[in-house]
Amino acid sequence: MTQDTRQQPANGDEERGGISLRGGGLFTSGVLMLIAVVVMFDSVEHGIGWDVAGPQPGYFPFYIGLLMLLSCLGTSLWTLRHWSEGRGRLTTKSEFRRVRNVFLPIAAYVVLMFFVGMYVAGALFLAWFMWRLAEPGKRHPLWKILLISISVPLATYFIFTVWFEVTLYAGPFADF
């Protein structure tokens, strides 16, 4: 097992927070197993056998999902079997907070995209990041936030929908 060479924080409270290597490994394996099951389930609907033309559309995705499921299951079982060996930290409390501050808006963007479309969700996402996650003491002025968060989705619309004729999901604003 490799040794963690990162410098440890001087604050003892900071060291107790965050995610352990074991917890991070089990969580990642669990998420990947869930994805593998979804892939396998969807593949069964498309057919996973052989017909006169060869493999059906779900054949290869099903077996890739099965291999993924088995490897993640193996990783989870290995982690549980060697539980006492994995006492290191994957992240500290402050590192986890930084990841969370990026992940939650991305997840909100993905969910919001289904309701208001990619362009409006993208504008809100850009505005949020510019307003909320700017460097401390270096906040962006409101005019700059509005200019960028509106012009980037607008440019994306013209590049893809108008010039390349590739329609991206615009939600309820598709008729405008």
N, C-alpha and C positions, 0 to 999 in steps of 0.2 A: 504494500500500500504506500502511495506517495505521501510525503510529508507536506503539510500546508506551510508555504514559505511567506504568506502574506503577513504584513505587520499587524499585530493585534492591537486594538484600541486600548488606551490607558484606562479608560473608564470601564470599570467592572460591570456596571449596569448595561452598558452598550453590548458587551460580550454575551450576556444572557439572552438577549432578544434575537430576532432574526429566524432563520430556518436552518435546521441541522442538515448535514449531508444525507442522513438516513431519510428524514422527512421529505427532502427535495427529491431524492431518488424514487421513493415510493409514490409521491404525488405525480411525478413525470411519468412513471411506468403506468400508473392508473389512468391518466389522461390518454396516453398512447394506446392502452388496451381498449378504452372506450372508442377511440377513433377506429381502431382495427375492427371492433365488433360492428360499428356502423358500416364500414367498407364491406365487410363480409355479408352483412344483412342485405345491403343494397345489391351486391353482386349476385346473390341468390335470386333476386327478382329478375335479373337479366339473363339468368341461366349460367350455370357453372360447369356444365358437361360438354360433351362433344356432339356435333351433328355432322351431316354429310359434308359440310364446307370446312369443318375443323372446329376449333374451340369456340364456344359461345362467348358473347361479349363480357360476361362476368367471370370467366374462368381465371384469367391471370390476376385481376384485382382480388378475387377471393383468396387465392393462395398466397398472394403477397400479404393480405390482411391476416391470414392464418399464421404465417411466419412472424409477422410483427407481434401478434398476440402471444405466441409461444415465447418469443424472445423477451418480451416485457414481463410475462409471467415468470420466466426464469430469473430475470433481474430482480423482481420483487421477492421471490423465494430466497435468492442468494442474500439479499439485503436482510431479510428477516432471520435467516440462519446465522448470519455473521453480525447480528445486531450490536453486540458489545464492542466490535472493532471500529465501528463508524461513529466516533464521538466528535468529529470535527464539525465546523460551521460552514454552511454553504454561503450564507450571508449574515451580516450583522443587522441590527435593527435599522440603522440609518440606510444601509444599502437596500434593504427590503423596502423601506419607505420610498426610496427613489424609483425603484422598479414599479411599485404600486402606483406612484404618481403618473407614470407613463402608461401602464397597462390598463387602468380603469378608464381613462378617456378613450383609449383605442377600442376597448370593449363597448363603451357607450356609442362610439362612432359607428361600429358595425351594427349594433341594434337599431340605432337611429336611422341608418341608411335604409332599412326596410320600410320605414314609415314616411320619410320625407325625401328620399332619393339620395344619390351619391353627391350631387352638387351642393345641396343645402347642408347635408351632414358634413361635407368637407369644409364648407365655409365656417360652420360652427366649431369644427375640430381645430382648424387653423387659428381662429379667434381665441379659443380657449387656451391653446398652447402659448400663443403670443402674450396673452394677458396674464395667465396664471403661472407659467413656468419660465418667465424671463429671469435673468440673473437678478439677485437681490440688489436693489438700488439702481437698476437699469431698466425700469419699466418702459415699455413702448407706448408712445402716445396713441390715443384713441383713433386719430385719423389714419395712422399707419396700420393699425390692426384692421380697421375697416377696409382700407385700400387693398391690403394683401389678401385678407380672407375672402374678399369678393372677387378680386381680379384673378386669382389662381383657379378657382372653380370655373369662372367664366372663360378663361383661356383654355382650360381642359375641355369645356363644352365645344368651343370652336375647333380645337385641334382634332378631337375624336369624332364628334357628331357631324360637324359641318364639313371639314376638310377630308378626313379619312372615311367618313360615312360609317363609323362604328358606333352604334347606339349604346350608350351606357345608361344604367337604370336611373331615371330621373324622378321616380315616384309620382306623386300627384301633380307635379309640375311639368310633366312630359308634354302637355298640350300647349305650353307657352312658347 
